[in-house]
Amino acid sequence: MMTAIEYLQSKGNEYRMQSGQAVFKVCPFCGDAKGHFYMDPEEGIFYCHKCGEKGNLITLQKHYGDYEERKAIYRPRTKPQGAVKEAFPDKDGPFTVPEEKKATDAHHRLLADQEAVRYVTEARGIAIETVKRFKVGLDVDRDGSRWLTIPHYEKGKLINIKSRSLPPAKKTFLRVKDCRSILFNADAIQGNRDEILITEGEIDALTLITHGIENVVAATNGAGSFDPSWIDQLQAVKKIIICYDPDEAGQKGARELARRLGYERCFNAALPEDLDVNDYFQEGNDAVAFRELLEDARQFDVAGIMTFADGLKKYREEIQRPEQATGIRTGWTDVDRIVKTGFMPGELIVLSAPPKIGKSTFALQIITHNALQDIPALFFCLEMRPL
């Protein structure tokens, strides 16, 4: 389950640790950007010293429209039930179901609006046939703000409607309250058990479908969230290619998803830097180029584990390094011959030996040698007198 800190990170909110507290750069409620939003990293309890807003993960999810309140359904008891069954009510309902008319009306409104059609077909490169197939629509709220609507269907039944603000408004997402969250185009899983692509959002999935790639579903809650029921849906799929954005949030979400789905069957699509799936096609690439990109998709690296091929490659690179050093030298020819490149920036060098063997003297000699080369050096030891 995602923690409160991870949830805010998935929304693009940065933080730093201070005195055991996570201090976020921006308050999600008042927008203050001077670091007044504090959170307990263990409990997830937060408080903004600017606006006074306080709460927990559920408070944040409700604020962003991501919280689905699940209520118990009363059923007459026909036979005795244990205390565990009573303590955990039916997790599958009840949910609100949007009116089909709302999706249909929005779809017709988009088709009649040339500006909206141009945005979808030209700015986003989605074919009008795909727009019609998935009933992509246009909604205009009371303030005159325009929203692109993307209905979510399952076995032909409307389950949810997601809305995305249209430019020049800041990118924002809304969903119909109390509706169930499902994978976009989830019906594709039934006919594609050998291989499924997962994109970070509906626009990316619609883009691939436009270019004839049908074995694709999309997460509908953002890169940092993936419903457990969706994992069950994908259980029988042999190979899963995750096509998330190449930025830090997207890749973090992709790795976490691979961990939950199983590293052995998940591959990471290596999209070019700063390009999501839709951007990739908007840059002039076609389905052939994208399929070649998918062929280069690699399984996720697991900490502490590498393939034999990668290990052999790294070993060959090590032994072929040139003799000249680019890092810090020790001053001893025999040692420098072994440590070919010297001590490199970012490395932690552990000097280990039995007591009274000369570790401190050895370190002092290295520091003295480099100080004489006009390289700034600092020696700090907690076991010696200050002088």
N, C-alpha and C positions, 0 to 999 in steps of 0.2 A: 504494500500500500504506500502511496506517495505521502511524504511528510509535508508539513506546512511550508518549510523552507524550500523543498523541491518544487512544490506547487507554485510558489511565487517566482522561483527561478524560471519555470516553464513559461511564465508570463513576461519574461524578459527583465525582471527586477533584480538588480545586483545587490550584493550585501558584503559586509566585512564583519569579522568577529572582534568584539571589544568587551573586555571584562566578562567573558563567558556568555555574552548576549550577541545575537545576530542583528546587526544594524543595517537596515535596508536603505538604499539611496533615495527611493521615492516612496511616499505613502500612497497605497492604492486608493485610499478614500478621499483625502484632501489634495493630493498631488504635490505636497510639500517635498522638495528635493534637497533638503539640508540635513538629512540623516536623523530625523526625529522618530522614525518608525522602528521600534525595538521588538525582538521576538526571542522567547526562550527556545533554544535549539532542541531541547529534549521534549518539552510539553507542547510546543507549537503555539503557546499563548502569546498574543501580541498586544502592544499598546503604542499609540501614536501620541507623543508628547506635544504635538502641535494641535491636532483636532480632537484628541481625547477618545478616538475610536479604539475599541478593544474587542477581543474575541479569540477565535481559534480557527482551525482549518475549515470547518463547516461555515463559519462566518465569511471567510474569504471566498469559498466556493459559491455561496449564495450571492455575494457581491458581484462575482463575475458571471453569474448565470449558469454555473456548472453543477449545482447541487440538485440532486433528484431525491426528493423526500418520499420515502417508501412507507406507506401506512399499512397497518394490519387489516386484513379482511375478516369480518366476523362470519364464521360458519357454525351452524348448530352442531354440537358435538354428538357424534353418532356412536363413538366408542371411546374408552379412556385413552388419554394421551399423556405422555410423560412431561415432566417439568421442562425438559430441554426444548421440546416442540412448542410449548406455550411461551417460552422465553424468546424464541426466534420466530416471528410471524412470517407469513408467506412473502418471499423476497421478489416474487414476480409481478406484483401488482399492489394497488391498482395504478394504472397510468392513464393520462389524458391522451386522446387520439385527435389530431387536428382534423378540421373539416376538409374534405376533398375539394370542396368549392373554393376554399381559400387558396389552395395550390393552383387550381385550374384558372381562377380569375387572375392571379398574379402572372401565370404563364401567358394568357391572352394579352395582358397589359404590356408585357415585355415585347411580344411580337408586333404590337401596334406602336411601339416607341422606337423610332429609328436610332436615337442616341444610345439607348440601352442595347439594342441589337448590335450596333457598331462596337460597343465596348466588349461584348462577349465574343463576337466573331472576329473582330480586327485586333483590338488591344489584347485579347486573351487567346485568339486563334482557335476557338472552339466552333466546330461546324454547326450550322443551323439545324442539321438533321439530329445532331447530338442534343442540342438545346430542346428540340421538340420531343425527342425520345425520353428525356429525363425531366421534362416539364419545368425547366429552369424559368424563373419568373422575375417580375419586378414589383416591389411594394413601395408605396409612398406613405410615410407616416404623417401625423397631424402637423408636424413642424416643416413638412415639405422635404424631409430627408429621403433620399432614394436608396433602396436596398435590393440587392440581388438575392432572390430566394432560390434555394436548392432543396427540393423535397427529398426525403429519405423513404424509400419503399422497401418492403420485404414481402416477397411472394405476392406482389401486385397490390399490397395494402399499404396505404400511407401511414407511416409511424411517427414521423417528425418533420419539421421544416426548419432549416437553418438559413439565417439571413446574414448577408455580408454587406457592409456599407460600401457604397459606390464612390469613387473619386469625385470631387476633391476632398471628401470627408476622410478623416483619419480611419484607418482600417479597424473595424470593430465587428464582432459577431454576436448574433442573438439567436435564440431558439425558442420554440413554443414551450411555455412553462409546463412542467410536470409530464412531459412526453418521454418515452423510453429512448435511450441512445442506442443506435445500431450502426454497424459498418455501412458505409455508402457502397451501393452496388454489391451487397452481400450475397445476392443470388448467384453471382459469378462463381462462388466457391464450389457449388454443387457440380458444375460441369468441368472444373479445372483442378482436380485433386493432385495432379502431378506438379504444378507450379502456379503460385499466386504472387502477384506484386502487391505491395502495400505502400500507398502514398500518404503523405502527411496531411493532405486535405482534398476536398472534393474537386477543386479546380484542376489539380494535377491529375486526378483520376479521369475527369472529363476530357482532358487534353490527350491522354493515352488512348481513350476509347475513340476519340476523333481520328486518331492515326491508326486505327485498326487493332489496337492491343486491348483485348477484351478481358483477359484474366487478371483484372485489377480490382482491388477494393481500397477504400480510403478510411483512415481514422477520422472521427468527427469531433473529437474532444481535444485536439492539439497533440503536439509531439510528446508531451510529458504524461499523457494519460491513455490507457488502453484497458477497456472494460474486461473483467475476467470471463464474461460470457463470450466475448469475441475470441478469446484464446481457445475456448471449447469448440467454437465453430471451425477453427483452423486446425484442429487436432489431427485430422486425416490427411492434410496436405503434406506432400513429401518434401517439396522445396519452396522456400519463401524468400523472395527478394525484397528487401526493405529499401524503398526509394524516398527516404526522408531528405530534408534540406541539408546541404553540406556545412551549415553554420554549427556553432557549438551546441546550441539547444537541440537542433535537429539530430546531430550525431549522438548526443547523450541519450535522447529519446530512442534512437534506433538501437543503440547498444543495450539499453534496458529492455526493450521489446525482444531483442534476440535472446537475451538471458531468460526471459519468461517463456518464450516459444520453444527454446532449445537451440543452443549454438550450432548443433550438428546439422540442422536443416536450414539455417538462416544465412543469407548472403547480403552484403552491403553494396548497393549500387553506387559506384564512384562518380557522382555527378561533379562537373567542373566547379571550381570555387565560385561562390556568389550566385550560382544558378540553381533554382529549383527546377522541377520537371517542366512546368509551364514555360519558364524562362529559357530552358534548353531548346525547346521547339521554336520559341519566338526568336531565337538567335539564328534560325535558318536550318537547324538540324532536322532530319526526317526520321521515320520509323526504323529505317535500315541502320542509321547511325546509332539510334537508341538501343536497338537489339545488340549491336556490337558492344555497346557500353555495358549491357547486361551480361554479356559473355565474359567480361572482365571483372564482374562482381566477385568479391572474395568473402570468405567467411570471416567473422569478427575475431580479432585477436583476443585471446584470453590471458589475463595477467599471469606471468610466470610460465607460460607455455608457448612454444613456437614449433612450427613444422620443421622436419629434418631439412627440407629444401631451404627454408629461410635461415636455419642455423648454419648450414654449409656455406651459403652465400655470405653471411656475416663473417664467418671464419676466414673465407678467402679475401674479403675486404681488409680484415685486420692484418693478415700476413703480407699484403701487398702495399701497405701504407708506406709512403716515402720516409726516408730516414730523418729528413729535416723536421724539427719540432715547431709546433705553433703554440704550444702551451708553456707553462712554467717549468723551468729546468731545475735539477737538484744541485748541479755543480760537480757531481761525481760522474766521470765518464762511463764507468761500468753500469751504473744505475740508469743513466740517461740512454744508454744503448738498449736497455731492456724496455724502458718506458719511452717508446719511440716518439710519440707526439708530445710528451710532457704532460703535466697536469692541466687538463682542459677546463675552461669556464663551466661552472655548474656541477662539476664532479665533487663528490665527498670522498676524500682520501682517508682511509682508516689505517693508522700506523699501530701495529700490534706486535708486542714482544714481551718476554718475561720481565719482572721488575728489575731495576738497576742494570739494564742492559744498554741504555743510552738512547732511549726514544726521544726524550726531551732535547738532548744534545743534538741528535740527528735533525730534528725539526728546526732547532735554532740555527744550525749550519745552513739548511735550505733557505731559511728566511734571510740570513746574513748574505748569502750568495746573491739572492735576488735584490736585496736592498742596495748592494754594491753595483747592480746593473740599473739603478734608478727605478726599480719596480717597487711601488709602495707595499710594505709588508707590516703585519701586526702579529705579535706573539702575546697570547693571553693564557695564563695558567692559574687555576684556582688553588693549586697546591703549593705555590711559591709565595714568598713575601712580596708585598706591593712593589718594593724597590726593584 
